[in-house]
Amino acid sequence: MATSAAARPQNLIEETLHQLGLSDVNAGVCGVQWMDSKGEKLVSHNPSTGQPIATITCGTGKDYDAVVSQAQTTFEKWRMVPAPQRGEIIREIGNELRKYKEPLGRLISIEVGKIYSEGLGEVQEAIDICDFAVGLSRQLYGLAMHSERPGHRMYEQWHPLGPIGIITAFNFPCAVWAWNAAIAAVCGDTMVWKPSEKSSLIAIALTKIAHNVLDRHGYGGVMNLIVGHDKTFGEKMANDERLPLVSATGSVPMGRSVGQAVAKRLGRSLLELGGNNAIIVMDDADMELTTRAIAFGAVGTAGQRCTSTRRLFVHESIVDELTKNLEKAYTSISIGNPVENEK
């Protein structure tokens, strides 16, 4: 019997979930091991169709405390592993990401609405940062300095901070986590990841991959996960003195809130926030090149980049011509389910 056009995307979604070890209902809390949480149910929806993809069982406040506590305990063991050995484990995680690149890229496309090639590109960024971290694991240098005291020398050696918090936005649910997690891990830190509730399935899939590698080496509890249905866990992390550093990606108001909360307890924060980015177009600009650049800057990655183009400053002599070009360019953009044409 032939499969209908409407059924093919749904079959592809089910196949993708199966390939990544996901089911209709998925645990959203992972510490040393995956936890059977009793928290609220969160349904992940396909933004292209509005249809549910799968359900996640969120963590509770008790789960959060357990995950952070386990990250602390694991840190005492993980920090003593020589950095090159930590790098070797990250290399294995990178290889697993290579193995699952296609279904991971497809899940990103399904859950956040990017085209498939953009989803694949994001997973490739995660692979690349793992490769970078492997090299970094043998380059955690410190300075050696002459001392004014005879028979003495001074040197510096960087030490890991401890468990760190990672808060990610919906638009880059894989790459941003990897940028933080791979670097933190080779430096000897453990981590607690709170993903966006809009991209929780990809977070669970990535944590499964990383956890399986780490657990095989006896280091479950290095890369931990806590899924919530709102900002509660993010606020807990910002105010949690057990997390000496919090890395957060999202809106400017979110970053302001996190930055102030972390600073109040004399912690450290890394903030990557959204912008209101503009392109300036002068009267001698190449119109064809400019039109393509603006259209891609505004629409690429489904308009979900923190660097997406949002404003134009155009010389008055060419504004009408450029407007017509952009109107034509926008009519050529396909809108719909990005996985419809897959397979």
HELIX and SHEET records of a PDB file:
HELIX    1   1 ALA A    7  GLN A   19  1                                  13    
HELIX    2   2 GLY A   61  TRP A   78  1                                  18    
HELIX    3   3 ALA A   83  LYS A   99  1                                  17    
HELIX    4   4 LYS A  101  VAL A  112  1                                  12    
HELIX    5   5 TYR A  116  LEU A  136  1                                  21    
HELIX    6   6 ALA A  175  VAL A  186  1                                  12    
HELIX    7   7 GLU A  197  SER A  199  5                                   3    
HELIX    8   8 SER A  200  ARG A  216  1                                  17    
HELIX    9   9 THR A  232  ASN A  239  1                                   8    
HELIX   10  10 VAL A  252  LYS A  264  1                                  13    
HELIX   11  11 MET A  287  VAL A  299  1                                  13    
HELIX   12  12 GLY A  300  GLY A  303  5                                   4    
HELIX   13  13 VAL A  319  THR A  331  1                                  13    
SHEET    1   A 3 VAL A  25  ALA A  27  0                                        
SHEET    2   A 3 PRO A  52  THR A  57  1                                        
SHEET    3   A 3 LYS A  41  HIS A  45 -1                                        
SHEET    1   B 6 VAL A  29  CYS A  30  0                                        
SHEET    2   B 6 MET A 223  ILE A 226 -1                                        
SHEET    3   B 6 MET A 191  LYS A 194  1                                        
SHEET    4   B 6 ILE A 164  ILE A 167  1                                        
SHEET    5   B 6 LEU A 245  GLY A 250  1                                        
SHEET    6   B 6 ARG A 268  LEU A 273  1                                        
SHEET    1   C 2 ALA A 144  HIS A 146  0                                        
SHEET    2   C 2 ARG A 153  TYR A 155 -1                                        
SHEET    1   D 2 ASN A 277  VAL A 281  0                                        
SHEET    2   D 2 THR A 309  VAL A 314  1                                        
END                                                                             
